[in-house]
């Protein structure tokens, strides 16, 4: 019995060659999957960043809107005081003192000036709030495409995994197509 001598058949040789090719194929799938996972992580981070930025601008819009509401309330109070002072002048009995009339007219002028300033402030705050709301909408605009991109990339990762398990090479083309769709969506999110 000679253990040093081995005769190999064609079947054994082909099996070893296919195993070597399979290892290379599996390594390519693993590398492809790792690249896709990295792309998905970056795209997911960018999607989360857009949400955070949108929330920051939305919170700013709400805060400024509350300040505008306060300014409008102060404006209405000053306008009400002006209106009451004007009614006192308009309804003053004949012979009402000139000093009192002058004091009421001074009050009217003061309330009018304060009301004008408060109205300008409220209008400015309303515009700032609307601008911050617009910035929120603009910051959130790419989010949907980024979320769809991450989904397509995750589908590509799943298909690549199935390819590695089943050895069906055609699935890798489908995975590549899904990855391409995800990459395109991620790119379109910023246009």
C-alpha positions as CSV (number, residue, x, y, z in Angstrom):
1,X,0.0,0.0,0.0
2,X,1.6,3.1,-1.3
3,X,0.1,6.3,0.3
4,X,2.4,8.6,-1.6
5,X,0.9,8.0,-4.9
6,X,-2.4,9.5,-5.8
7,X,-4.3,9.3,-9.1
8,X,-6.6,12.2,-9.5
9,X,-9.6,12.0,-11.8
10,X,-11.0,14.8,-14.0
11,X,-14.0,15.2,-11.7
12,X,-11.8,16.0,-8.7
13,X,-9.8,18.4,-10.7
14,X,-12.9,20.3,-12.0
15,X,-14.4,20.3,-8.5
16,X,-11.3,22.0,-7.1
17,X,-11.2,24.6,-9.9
18,X,-14.9,25.4,-9.3
19,X,-14.3,25.7,-5.6
20,X,-11.4,28.1,-6.3
21,X,-13.5,30.1,-8.7
22,X,-16.4,30.1,-6.1
23,X,-14.1,31.5,-3.5
24,X,-13.1,34.4,-5.8
25,X,-16.7,35.0,-6.6
26,X,-17.7,34.9,-2.9
27,X,-14.9,37.4,-2.2
28,X,-16.2,39.8,-4.9
29,X,-19.7,39.5,-3.4
30,X,-18.4,40.2,0.0
31,X,-16.4,43.3,-1.3
32,X,-19.5,44.5,-3.2
33,X,-21.7,44.1,-0.1
34,X,-19.2,46.0,2.0
35,X,-19.1,48.9,-0.5
36,X,-22.9,48.9,-0.5
37,X,-23.1,48.9,3.3
38,X,-20.7,51.9,3.4
39,X,-22.8,53.7,0.8
40,X,-26.0,53.0,2.7
41,X,-24.4,54.2,5.9
42,X,-23.3,57.5,4.4
43,X,-26.7,58.0,2.6
44,X,-28.5,57.2,5.8
45,X,-26.4,59.8,7.7
46,X,-27.1,62.4,5.1
47,X,-30.8,61.7,5.3
48,X,-30.7,62.0,9.1
49,X,-28.8,65.2,8.8
50,X,-31.4,66.7,6.5
51,X,-34.1,65.8,9.0
52,X,-32.2,67.5,11.9
53,X,-31.5,70.6,9.8
54,X,-35.2,70.8,8.9
55,X,-36.3,70.4,12.5
56,X,-33.8,73.1,13.6
57,X,-35.3,75.6,11.1
58,X,-38.9,74.5,11.9
59,X,-38.2,75.1,15.6
60,X,-36.8,78.5,14.8
61,X,-39.9,79.3,12.7
62,X,-42.2,78.4,15.6
63,X,-40.2,80.4,18.1
64,X,-40.2,83.5,15.9
65,X,-43.9,83.0,15.2
66,X,-44.5,83.1,19.0
67,X,-42.5,86.3,19.3
68,X,-44.5,87.7,16.4
69,X,-47.8,86.7,18.1
70,X,-46.6,88.6,21.3
71,X,-45.7,91.6,19.2
72,X,-49.2,91.6,17.6
73,X,-50.8,91.3,21.0
74,X,-48.8,94.4,22.2
75,X,-49.7,96.2,19.0
76,X,-53.4,95.5,19.6
77,X,-53.1,96.7,23.2
78,X,-51.5,99.9,22.1
79,X,-54.1,100.4,19.4
80,X,-56.9,99.8,21.9
81,X,-55.4,102.4,24.3
82,X,-55.1,104.9,21.3
83,X,-58.7,104.2,20.3
84,X,-59.9,104.8,23.9
85,X,-57.9,108.1,24.1
86,X,-59.3,109.2,20.8
87,X,-62.8,108.4,22.0
88,X,-62.2,110.6,25.1
89,X,-61.1,113.4,22.8
90,X,-64.1,112.9,20.4
91,X,-66.6,112.6,23.2
92,X,-65.3,115.2,25.5
93,X,-67.9,117.7,26.7
94,X,-67.7,121.2,25.6
95,X,-65.5,123.2,27.9
96,X,-63.3,120.2,28.7
97,X,-60.0,121.6,29.8
98,X,-57.4,122.4,27.2
99,X,-54.7,120.8,29.4
100,X,-56.6,117.5,29.6
101,X,-57.3,117.6,25.8
102,X,-53.6,118.2,25.2
103,X,-52.7,115.3,27.5
104,X,-55.2,113.0,25.6
105,X,-53.7,114.1,22.3
106,X,-50.2,113.4,23.6
107,X,-51.4,109.9,24.7
108,X,-52.9,109.3,21.2
109,X,-49.6,110.3,19.6
110,X,-47.6,108.1,22.0
111,X,-49.9,105.1,21.5
112,X,-49.9,105.6,17.7
113,X,-46.0,105.7,17.6
114,X,-45.7,102.7,19.8
115,X,-48.3,100.8,17.8
116,X,-46.6,101.6,14.5
117,X,-43.3,100.3,15.9
118,X,-44.9,97.2,17.3
119,X,-46.7,96.6,14.0
120,X,-43.4,96.9,12.1
121,X,-41.7,94.5,14.6
122,X,-44.6,92.0,14.3
123,X,-44.5,92.1,10.5
124,X,-40.7,91.6,10.5
125,X,-41.0,88.7,12.8
126,X,-43.7,87.1,10.6
127,X,-41.4,87.4,7.6
128,X,-38.5,85.9,9.5
129,X,-40.8,83.0,10.6
130,X,-41.9,82.4,7.1
131,X,-38.3,82.4,5.9
132,X,-37.3,79.9,8.6
133,X,-40.2,77.7,7.6
134,X,-39.1,77.9,4.0
135,X,-35.6,76.9,5.0
136,X,-37.1,74.0,6.9
137,X,-38.9,72.8,3.7
138,X,-35.8,73.3,1.6
139,X,-33.6,71.3,4.1
140,X,-36.1,68.5,4.1
141,X,-36.5,68.3,0.3
142,X,-33.7,65.7,-0.3
143,X,-34.8,63.5,2.5
144,X,-37.4,61.3,0.6
145,X,-35.0,60.6,-2.2
146,X,-32.2,59.7,0.3
147,X,-34.6,57.4,2.2
148,X,-35.5,55.7,-1.1
149,X,-31.8,55.4,-2.0
150,X,-31.1,53.7,1.3
151,X,-33.9,51.3,0.7
152,X,-32.7,50.4,-2.8
153,X,-29.1,49.9,-1.5
154,X,-30.5,47.6,1.3
155,X,-32.3,45.6,-1.3
156,X,-29.1,45.3,-3.3
157,X,-27.3,44.1,-0.2
158,X,-30.0,41.5,0.4
159,X,-29.8,40.3,-3.2
160,X,-26.0,40.1,-3.0
161,X,-26.4,37.9,0.1
162,X,-28.8,35.6,-1.7
163,X,-26.4,35.4,-4.6
164,X,-23.7,34.3,-2.2
165,X,-25.9,31.7,-0.7
166,X,-27.5,30.3,-3.8
167,X,-24.6,30.8,-6.3
168,X,-27.0,32.2,-8.8
169,X,-24.8,34.8,-10.6
170,X,-27.7,36.5,-12.4
171,X,-28.9,37.8,-9.0
172,X,-25.8,39.8,-8.7
173,X,-26.8,41.7,-11.8
174,X,-30.2,42.5,-10.2
175,X,-28.3,43.5,-7.0
176,X,-26.1,45.8,-9.1
177,X,-29.1,47.4,-10.8
178,X,-30.7,48.0,-7.3
179,X,-27.4,49.5,-6.1
180,X,-27.3,51.7,-9.2
181,X,-30.8,52.9,-8.6
182,X,-29.9,53.7,-5.0
183,X,-26.8,55.6,-6.0
184,X,-28.7,57.6,-8.6
185,X,-31.4,58.5,-6.1
186,X,-28.8,59.6,-3.6
187,X,-27.2,61.8,-6.3
188,X,-30.6,63.2,-7.4
189,X,-31.4,64.1,-3.9
190,X,-29.0,67.1,-4.1
191,X,-30.1,68.4,-7.5
